[in-house]
Each structure stands twice: as C-alpha cells, then as structure tokens.
Amino acid sequence: MHAEIAVEYKIFENVIKVPRKALLTRQDRYLVFTIKDIQGRSGTANWVYVEMGSQNDEEFEIKSGIQEGDLVVVEGHLTLAHQSKVKIED
C-alpha cells in the first residue's frame, strides 16, 4: 500500500507562546504565573489572566496578559497562590 498526503499548516510569527503546561484555569478564566521582583534566584509569583489565541498540542498563543520577556512558571504551580515567594531553577 502507498499513500500520499498533503498537510496544511500555518506558521504564526511575532506572537507570544507559552507551553501548554504553564496554563491554568481559575474561575473559568485562563491564567499563568509570572515571576516579578526578581532578586538573584528568587522572586514573587503573580497570577495573570490571559487571553488565548491559537494552540497546538504543545503551546498556546497568548494575545494579552503577558509581554515578551516575562518569566512564566511551568512546573510546581498547581498549588501556588498569588504573590507567593518562589525560587528560580533552570
């Protein structure tokens, strides 16, 4: 057997993307935790409501809520509260 397929896809440029595992839902709204007030290897985790755009199996486009360069928490954030002190690890 032999089959040929054509896969159509679109590449989105100049967008902010976050890993799927960074996104949480609270009160039927999407949010991510960003790290602010960074001093050395620690900072404060603040939740930020975001507006989502396109998505795939691995990433979400963020239309508003965070900016390019913001540090986003991707692990250990399921039980974080707003303005929690956190340690930054690589």
DSSP file (Angstrom, degrees, kcal/mol; ACC not computed):
  #  RESIDUE AA STRUCTURE BP1 BP2  ACC     N-H-->O    O-->H-N    N-H-->O    O-->H-N    TCO  KAPPA ALPHA  PHI   PSI    X-CA   Y-CA   Z-CA
    1    1 A M              0   0    0      0, 0.0     2,-0.4     0, 0.0     0, 0.0   0.000 360.0 360.0 360.0 149.3    0.0    0.0    0.0
    2    2 A H        +     0   0    0      2,-0.0     2,-0.4     0, 0.0     0, 0.0  -0.998 360.0 178.9-144.2 138.2    1.1    3.5   -0.7
    3    3 A A        -     0   0    0     -2,-0.4     2,-0.4     2,-0.0     0, 0.0  -0.998  11.3-160.2-140.9 145.1   -0.5    6.8    0.3
    4    4 A E        -     0   0    0     -2,-0.4     2,-0.3     2,-0.0    -2,-0.0  -0.983  15.0-179.2-123.1 137.7    0.5   10.4   -0.2
    5    5 A I        -     0   0    0     -2,-0.4     2,-0.5     2,-0.0    -2,-0.0  -0.939  20.9-143.9-132.8 156.7   -0.9   13.2    1.9
    6    6 A A        -     0   0    0     -2,-0.3     2,-0.6     2,-0.0    -2,-0.0  -0.989  16.0-155.8-119.6 122.6   -0.5   17.0    1.9
    7    7 A V        -     0   0    0     -2,-0.5     2,-0.4     2,-0.0    -2,-0.0  -0.874   6.0-152.6-102.0 123.0   -0.5   18.6    5.4
    8    8 A E        +     0   0    0     -2,-0.6     2,-0.3     2,-0.0    -2,-0.0  -0.775  24.5 161.3 -93.9 137.3   -1.6   22.2    5.5
    9    9 A Y        -     0   0    0     -2,-0.4     2,-0.4     2,-0.0    -2,-0.0  -0.974  28.5-139.5-149.5 162.6   -0.2   24.3    8.3
   10   10 A K        -     0   0    0     -2,-0.3     2,-0.6     2,-0.0    -2,-0.0  -0.990  11.4-144.3-128.0 133.6    0.3   27.9    9.2
   11   11 A I        -     0   0    0     -2,-0.4     2,-0.6     2,-0.0    -2,-0.0  -0.865  12.8-151.6 -98.5 124.0    3.3   29.4   10.9
   12   12 A F        -     0   0    0     -2,-0.6     3,-0.3     3,-0.0     2,-0.3  -0.854  15.7-168.5 -97.4 121.7    2.5   32.2   13.3
   13   13 A E        +     0   0    0     -2,-0.6     3,-0.1     1,-0.2    -2,-0.0  -0.757  61.4  21.9-108.5 156.6    5.3   34.7   13.6
   14   14 A N  S    S+     0   0    0     -2,-0.3     2,-0.3     1,-0.2    -1,-0.2   0.891  90.8 126.4  57.6  45.0    5.7   37.5   16.2
   15   15 A V        -     0   0    0     -3,-0.3     2,-0.5     2,-0.0    -1,-0.2  -0.886  63.2-115.5-124.9 159.6    3.4   36.0   18.8
   16   16 A I  E     -A   62   0A   0     46,-0.6    46,-3.2    -2,-0.3     2,-0.4  -0.856  37.0-175.5 -94.7 126.2    3.9   35.2   22.4
   17   17 A K  E     -A   61   0A   0     -2,-0.5    44,-0.2    44,-0.2    38,-0.0  -0.936   9.4-171.4-123.0 145.7    3.6   31.5   23.1
   18   18 A V  E     -A   60   0A   0     42,-2.2    42,-2.5    -2,-0.4     5,-0.1  -0.959  36.0 -95.6-129.1 151.9    3.7   29.5   26.3
   19   19 A P  E >>  -A   59   0A   0      0, 0.0     3,-2.0     0, 0.0     4,-0.5  -0.353  34.7-118.3 -62.4 147.1    3.9   25.8   26.9
   20   20 A R  G >4 S+     0   0    0     38,-2.8     3,-1.3     1,-0.3    39,-0.1   0.853 113.1  61.5 -53.8 -37.6    0.6   24.1   27.5
   21   21 A K  G 34 S+     0   0    0     37,-0.3    -1,-0.3     1,-0.3    38,-0.1   0.634  94.1  63.9 -70.7 -11.0    1.6   23.0   31.0
   22   22 A A  G <4 S+     0   0    0     -3,-2.0    11,-0.4    10,-0.0     2,-0.3   0.716  85.2  91.9 -79.7 -20.9    2.0   26.7   32.0
   23   23 A L    <<  +     0   0    0     -3,-1.3     2,-0.3    -4,-0.5     9,-0.2  -0.587  52.7 178.1 -84.8 132.5   -1.7   27.4   31.6
   24   24 A L  E     -C   31   0B   0      7,-2.8     7,-2.5    -2,-0.3     2,-0.4  -0.836  20.6-135.3-123.8 164.1   -4.1   27.1   34.5
   25   25 A T  E     +C   30   0B   0     -2,-0.3     2,-0.4     5,-0.2     5,-0.2  -0.989  23.8 169.8-123.8 128.6   -7.8   27.7   34.9
   26   26 A R  E >  S-C   29   0B   0      3,-2.6     3,-1.4    -2,-0.4    -2,-0.0  -0.991  74.1  -8.0-136.6 129.4   -9.4   29.5   37.8
   27   27 A Q  T 3  S-     0   0    0     -2,-0.4     3,-0.1     1,-0.3    -1,-0.1   0.883 128.4 -57.9  52.8  43.5  -13.0   30.6   37.9
   28   28 A D  T 3  S+     0   0    0      1,-0.2     2,-0.3    -3,-0.0    -1,-0.3   0.725 117.3 109.8  60.8  24.9  -13.4   29.6   34.3
   29   29 A R  E <   -C   26   0B   0     -3,-1.4    -3,-2.6    22,-0.0     2,-0.3  -0.963  68.1-120.8-127.8 147.9  -10.6   32.0   33.2
   30   30 A Y  E     +C   25   0B   0     20,-0.4    20,-2.1    -2,-0.3     2,-0.3  -0.642  37.5 166.7 -88.4 143.4   -7.2   31.1   31.9
   31   31 A L  E     -CD  24  49B   0     -7,-2.5    -7,-2.8    -2,-0.3     2,-0.3  -0.979  22.3-158.1-149.2 161.3   -4.1   32.3   33.7
   32   32 A V  E     - D   0  48B   0     16,-2.0    16,-2.8    -2,-0.3     2,-0.5  -0.939  25.7-119.4-131.4 158.1   -0.3   31.9   34.0
   33   33 A F  E     - D   0  47B   0     40,-0.4    40,-2.7   -11,-0.4     2,-0.3  -0.877  29.2-167.9 -96.5 129.5    2.0   32.7   36.8
   34   34 A T  E     -ED  72  46B   0     12,-2.7    12,-2.9    -2,-0.5     2,-0.6  -0.854  20.6-121.8-112.5 154.1    4.8   35.2   36.0
   35   35 A I  E     + D   0  45B   0     36,-1.9    36,-0.5    -2,-0.3     2,-0.2  -0.849  36.7 170.7 -99.6 124.7    7.8   35.9   38.2
   36   36 A K  E     + D   0  44B   0      8,-3.0     8,-3.0    -2,-0.6    34,-0.0  -0.733  53.3  36.4-122.5 171.9    8.2   39.5   39.3
   37   37 A D  E    S-     0   0B   0     -2,-0.2     2,-0.3     6,-0.2    -1,-0.2   0.897  76.8-167.7  51.2  48.5   10.5   41.3   41.8
   38   38 A I  E     +     0   0B   0     -3,-0.2     2,-0.4     5,-0.1     5,-0.2  -0.524  16.2 174.1 -74.5 127.7   13.4   39.1   40.9
   39   39 A Q  E >   - D   0  42B   0      3,-2.6     3,-1.2    -2,-0.3     2,-0.5  -0.917  64.7 -49.3-133.9 105.8   16.4   39.3   43.2
   40   40 A G  T 3  S-     0   0    0     -2,-0.4    -2,-0.0     1,-0.2     0, 0.0  -0.571 123.6 -17.5  68.9-120.1   19.1   36.8   42.4
   41   41 A R  T 3  S+     0   0    0     -2,-0.5    47,-3.7    -3,-0.1     2,-0.3   0.069 125.6  70.5-108.2  21.8   17.5   33.4   42.1
   42   42 A S  E <   +DF  39  87B   0     -3,-1.2    -3,-2.6    45,-0.3     2,-0.3  -0.907  49.2 145.8-134.7 164.9   14.2   34.2   43.8
   43   43 A G  E     - F   0  86B   0     43,-2.2    43,-2.7    -2,-0.3     2,-0.5  -0.926  45.7 -75.5-170.8-167.1   11.1   36.3   43.1
   44   44 A T  E     -DF  36  85B   0     -8,-3.0    -8,-3.0    -2,-0.3     2,-0.6  -0.956  32.9-139.8-117.3 129.3    7.4   36.6   43.5
   45   45 A A  E     -DF  35  84B   0     39,-3.3    38,-1.9    -2,-0.5    39,-1.2  -0.780  23.5-176.3 -89.6 119.9    4.9   34.5   41.5
   46   46 A N  E     -D   34   0B   0    -12,-2.9   -12,-2.7    -2,-0.6     2,-0.3  -0.951  22.7-128.8-116.1 133.5    1.9   36.6   40.4
   47   47 A W  E     -D   33   0B   0     -2,-0.4     2,-0.4   -14,-0.2   -14,-0.2  -0.635  24.5-168.5 -82.8 143.0   -1.1   35.1   38.6
   48   48 A V  E     -D   32   0B   0    -16,-2.8   -16,-2.0    -2,-0.3     2,-0.2  -0.993  19.5-130.4-131.9 123.2   -2.0   36.9   35.4
   49   49 A Y  E     -D   31   0B   0     -2,-0.4     2,-0.3   -18,-0.2   -18,-0.3  -0.547  32.9-164.9 -71.6 137.8   -5.2   36.3   33.5
   50   50 A V        -     0   0    0    -20,-2.1     2,-0.6    -2,-0.2   -20,-0.4  -0.888  22.2-131.8-126.9 154.6   -4.5   35.8   29.8
   51   51 A E  E     -B   64   0A   0     13,-2.1    12,-3.2    -2,-0.3    13,-1.0  -0.936  31.6-142.7-103.6 123.2   -6.4   35.8   26.5
   52   52 A M  E     +B   62   0A   0     -2,-0.6    10,-0.2    10,-0.2     3,-0.1  -0.516  21.6 176.5 -88.3 152.6   -5.6   32.8   24.5
   53   53 A G  E     -     0   0A   0      8,-2.8    -1,-0.1     1,-0.5     9,-0.1   0.015  53.9  -7.2-118.7-130.1   -5.2   32.6   20.7
   54   54 A S  E     -     0   0A   0      6,-0.1     7,-3.0    -2,-0.1    -1,-0.5  -0.230  66.2-173.6 -67.4 159.2   -4.2   29.7   18.5
   55   55 A Q  E     -B   60   0A   0      5,-0.2     2,-0.2    -3,-0.1     5,-0.2  -0.984  16.1-174.2-150.7 158.9   -3.0   26.5   20.1
   56   56 A N        -     0   0    0      3,-2.3   -36,-0.0    -2,-0.3     0, 0.0  -0.680  55.8 -72.9-135.0-164.6   -1.5   23.1   19.2
   57   57 A D  S    S+     0   0    0     -2,-0.2     3,-0.1     1,-0.2   -37,-0.0   0.719 128.9  27.0 -67.8 -19.4   -0.6   20.1   21.3
   58   58 A E  S    S+     0   0    0      1,-0.2   -38,-2.8   -38,-0.1     2,-0.3   0.706 118.6  33.9-115.4 -27.1    2.3   21.8   22.9
   59   59 A E  E     -A   19   0A   0    -40,-0.3    -3,-2.3   -39,-0.1     2,-0.4  -0.915  52.4-148.2-138.9 157.3    1.8   25.5   23.0
   60   60 A F  E     -AB  18  55A   0    -42,-2.5   -42,-2.2    -2,-0.3     2,-0.4  -0.965  21.1-130.2-120.9 141.2   -0.7   28.3   23.4
   61   61 A E  E     -A   17   0A   0     -7,-3.0    -8,-2.8    -2,-0.4     2,-0.6  -0.764  20.6-147.9 -83.7 135.6   -0.6   31.7   21.8
   62   62 A I  E     -AB  16  52A   0    -46,-3.2   -46,-0.6    -2,-0.4   -10,-0.2  -0.935  16.4-177.7-108.9 117.2   -1.2   34.5   24.3
   63   63 A K  E     -     0   0A   0    -12,-3.2     2,-0.3    -2,-0.6   -11,-0.2   0.811  68.9  -3.0 -84.1 -32.4   -3.0   37.5   22.9
   64   64 A S  E    S+ B   0  51A   0    -13,-1.0   -13,-2.1   -48,-0.0    -1,-0.3  -0.992 100.7  61.3-156.8 156.7   -2.9   39.6   26.0
   65   65 A G  S    S+     0   0    0     -2,-0.3     2,-0.3   -15,-0.2   -15,-0.1  -0.164  97.6  47.9 119.5 -38.5   -1.9   39.5   29.7
   66   66 A I        -     0   0    0    -50,-0.0     2,-0.3   -18,-0.0    -1,-0.2  -0.892  69.1-139.9-130.1 164.3    1.8   38.9   29.4
   67   67 A Q    >   -     0   0    0     -2,-0.3     3,-2.1    -3,-0.1    -3,-0.0  -0.793  37.5 -78.5-120.3 162.2    4.6   40.5   27.4
   68   68 A E  T 3  S+     0   0    0     -2,-0.3     3,-0.1     1,-0.3    -1,-0.1  -0.356 118.0  27.6 -56.4 133.7    7.6   39.3   25.6
   69   69 A G  T 3  S+     0   0    0      1,-0.3    -1,-0.3    -3,-0.0     2,-0.1   0.224  83.6 136.8  96.0 -13.7   10.4   38.5   28.1
   70   70 A D    <   -     0   0    0     -3,-2.1     2,-0.5     1,-0.1    -1,-0.3  -0.430  57.1-123.2 -64.4 138.4    8.1   37.7   31.1
   71   71 A L        -     0   0    0    -36,-0.5   -36,-1.9    -2,-0.1     2,-0.4  -0.751  29.2-160.8 -83.5 126.9    9.2   34.7   33.1
   72   72 A V  B     -E   34   0B   0     -2,-0.5     2,-0.3   -38,-0.2   -38,-0.2  -0.923  16.4-125.2-114.7 133.0    6.4   32.1   33.2
   73   73 A V        +     0   0    0    -40,-2.7   -40,-0.4    -2,-0.4     3,-0.1  -0.597  31.1 170.5 -76.3 130.2    6.2   29.3   35.7
   74   74 A V        +     0   0    0     -2,-0.3     2,-0.3     1,-0.2    -1,-0.1   0.507  60.2  40.2-118.8  -9.2    5.8   25.9   34.1
   75   75 A E  S    S+     0   0    0      1,-0.1    -1,-0.2   -53,-0.1   -53,-0.0  -0.996 109.7  16.6-141.0 147.1    6.3   23.5   37.0
   76   76 A G  S    S+     0   0    0     -2,-0.3     3,-0.2    -3,-0.1    -1,-0.1   0.703  85.9 113.7  73.3  20.5    5.1   23.3   40.6
   77   77 A H    >   +     0   0    0      1,-0.2     3,-0.9     2,-0.1    -1,-0.1   0.430  39.8  95.0-105.0  -0.1    2.5   26.0   40.1
   78   78 A L  T 3  S+     0   0    0      1,-0.3    -1,-0.2   -54,-0.0    -2,-0.0   0.803  98.7  30.9 -64.4 -28.3   -0.7   23.9   40.7
   79   79 A T  T 3  S+     0   0    0     -3,-0.2    -1,-0.3     2,-0.1    -2,-0.1   0.263  91.8 125.0-113.2  11.0   -0.9   24.9   44.3
   80   80 A L    <   -     0   0    0     -3,-0.9     2,-0.3     4,-0.0    -3,-0.1  -0.382  47.1-148.2 -69.8 147.8    0.7   28.4   44.1
   81   81 A A    >   -     0   0    0     -2,-0.1     3,-1.3     1,-0.1   -36,-0.2  -0.797  36.6 -80.1-108.6 158.5   -1.1   31.4   45.5
   82   82 A H  T 3  S+     0   0    0     -2,-0.3   -36,-0.2     1,-0.3    -1,-0.1  -0.328 116.7  14.8 -57.4 136.3   -0.9   34.9   44.1
   83   83 A Q  T 3  S+     0   0    0    -38,-1.9    -1,-0.3     1,-0.2     2,-0.2   0.767  87.0 160.6  66.0  31.3    2.2   36.7   45.3
   84   84 A S  E <   -F   45   0B   0     -3,-1.3   -39,-3.3   -39,-1.2     2,-0.3  -0.585  44.1-116.1 -76.8 142.9    3.9   33.5   46.6
   85   85 A K  E     -F   44   0B   0     -2,-0.2     2,-0.3   -41,-0.2   -41,-0.2  -0.652  42.2-176.6 -77.2 134.6    7.7   33.7   47.0
   86   86 A V  E     -F   43   0B   0    -43,-2.7   -43,-2.2    -2,-0.3     2,-0.4  -0.927  26.7-129.9-134.8 157.8    9.5   31.3   44.7
   87   87 A K  E     -F   42   0B   0     -2,-0.3     2,-0.5   -45,-0.2   -45,-0.3  -0.907  26.9-132.0-104.4 133.2   13.0   30.1   43.9
   88   88 A I        +     0   0    0    -47,-3.7     2,-0.3    -2,-0.4    -2,-0.0  -0.759  28.9 179.0 -91.3 125.7   14.0   30.2   40.2
   89   89 A E              0   0    0     -2,-0.5   -47,-0.0     1,-0.0    -2,-0.0  -0.904 360.0 360.0-123.4 153.5   15.6   27.0   38.9
   90   90 A D              0   0    0     -2,-0.3    -1,-0.0     0, 0.0    -2,-0.0   0.450 360.0 360.0 -81.8 360.0   16.9   26.1   35.5
